[in-house]
Amino acid sequence: MERGLIIFLNGTSSSGKTSIALELKKQGEIPFHHLSVDQFLHNYDHFIDTTYPDMKPTRELEPHVMTDILFDPICSLYYASIKLFSEMGLNVIVDTVISNDKWFNGFYDLLSEYPILFVGVHCSKEELARREQNRGDRAIGLAHSQFDYIYSYDEYDLEVNTEELSSAVCAEMILNYMNSEQEYLAFKKLSRREI
């Protein structure tokens, strides 16, 4: 079976990845599955709370412990889900923030040989700050703290700017790239990060 395409939207929090993903799903030409890490984490928490409450710790854990102990295995499960969808021939939109070398290497090790359309989703720091203020569900300064790492990649198949273009236009650019039959080579040009 031919592997499904993985559209990796690389951008900071509040850069517009989810809006682009939703626009891609709206069009009827190519079917897509949207795997958002935010939804994945929310559904994981809900699943544990409702289905396996005995798996929860006997006391509330400190936030840094939650990140250190639980986030890495949950990310591994998220990446494995992306791989499974592609293996099944399904097209997947990856909506996540890989903000450190360890997470990048996990994604790279598992998926670098898969068909990945690597899309840079850009936006200025000023606009990101404005969006964070308006959203109200993100820590102020989160996007700024991710900015330099997220945009340290210099290879993309396609780049879009959500400050200058609507999410619908960005989605159309992605579809046009897919329909052009150009190869997806940018992610393959990247390499593991030294930790």
N, C-alpha and C positions, 0 to 999 in steps of 0.2 A: 504494500500500500504506500502511495506517495505521502510524504509527510506534509502536514499543514503548515502554512506560513505563520511565523511568529513576528508580529509587528511590535517592536520594542520602542515605546515612546520614552525617550530619555529627557527628563526635565525635572526641575525642582518641584517641591510642593507648591501648589497654586499656579503652576505654569500653564495649565490648560489641558493636561493629558486626558483627564476624564471627559471633558467636554468634546475633545476630538474623538475619543473612543465611542461616545454616544452617537455622534454624527456618523461615524463609520457604520455603526449598527443600524442606523435609520435607513440607509440606502438599501435597496433590494437586490443589487447586482451580485454581490459576493457575501456569503454568510460569514459572520464573525462571532467568536465567543470573547467576551470581555472579562479578563481575570484581573480584578483590581485587588491589590494587596490590602487596602482598607476594608473592602467587603470580606475578603478572605479571613482577616483577623477578627472582624466583627462576627462572622458566621461561626468561626472556630469557638470564640467565647460563648456564643449562644448555644452551640452544640454541646459543649462541656457542661454549661449551666443546666440545660434541660434534659440531656440524654445520659450523661455520665457525671452527675454531681459528685460522686465519690472520688473522681480524679482531681478535684480541686484541692488545694492545700488546706490544711487544718486551720491556718491563720492567714491573714492578709500579708502578702509579700511586699517588700519595699520595691519601688519602681525600677531601680537599677538591677535588682535581682530578677525581676520579671524579664527585663531586656536581656540580661546575660544568660539566663537559664532557658527561657521559653522562646524568645524571638528567633534565635538561630535555628532550632528544629522546625519552627513554624515556617520560616523562610525556606528551609530545605523542602518541606512538604509543598509549599507554594510553587517552587521551581519544578518539583517532580510532577505537579499537576499540569504545568505548562507543557512539559515534555510529553506527558500522557496524551493531552489533547492533540498535539502535533503528530504523535505516533498514530493516532486514530484518524489522521487526515483532516483534522479540523483546524481552521484558521483561528489564531489566538491574538488578541490585543493585550500586551503586557503593560499594565498601568501600575508602576511601582517607582520607588526612589531607591536606587542602589547607591548609598552615600558613603560607603567605605570599601576598602580593598577586599576584606574578607567576604562580604556579600557579593561583590563583583566576581571574585574567583569562584564562589559557589555556583553562580549563574553561568559563568564561562565554562567551568569544568563539565557541567551537565549538558549545556546547550550549544556550545560553539560550533558543532558540526551540523546543526539544524538550520533550515532556511530562515534567516532572520533579516527583516527589513529594519535597519537601525535608523530611527528618526530622531533628530535633535529638535526638542520643543523649547524654543527660546522666548525670553521675556526679560525686560530690564529689571534691575533690583528695585527701582522706584515703583514700578508697576506691581511687582510681586508684593511689596510692602502694602500697597493700597489694597490689593486683593485680600491679603491676610486680614486687614482691618475690616473689610466688608464681609468676609466669610464668617468670622467670629468662632470658627471651630478649629482654628490652627493657632499654635503658639506664635506670637509676634516675633519675627526674626528667624523663624525656622527656615524659610526659603533662603534667606541671606546666609545662614550658616551652612547650607548645602551647596551654595552657588559654585564656588571654586572647584569643588570635587566633581560635582555633576557635569560641569562643562569643561573638564580637563580632557575629555575625549576629543580627538581632532579628526576622526574619521566618521562620516555619516553617509548613508545612502541618500538621505534627503534631510533638509533642514526647513523648519517652519517657524514663524514668529507670531505668536498669538496676541501680541500687542498691536501688530500691524494688520493681521488677517483674522477673520472670524474663524471659529472652530469648523464651520461648514466648509469654508474655502481650504483650510488645512487638510480636512478629511478628503476633499476632492483632489488635492495635490497628491496625497498618498495613493488614492485609487488610480490616478493617472500614471503614477510611477509603476504601480503593479501592472497596469494594462500595457505599459510600454515594453514589457518583457525584458527590461534591463535586469542584470544580475544583482543579487544581494551580496555584496562583497565586503562592506565596511566592517561588520562585526568580526569577520574572519581575519581582518588585518590587525585587530587588537590582540593583545597577549595578556597572559596572567599578570597580575600585579604582585610585586615583591612585598611581602608583609614583614 
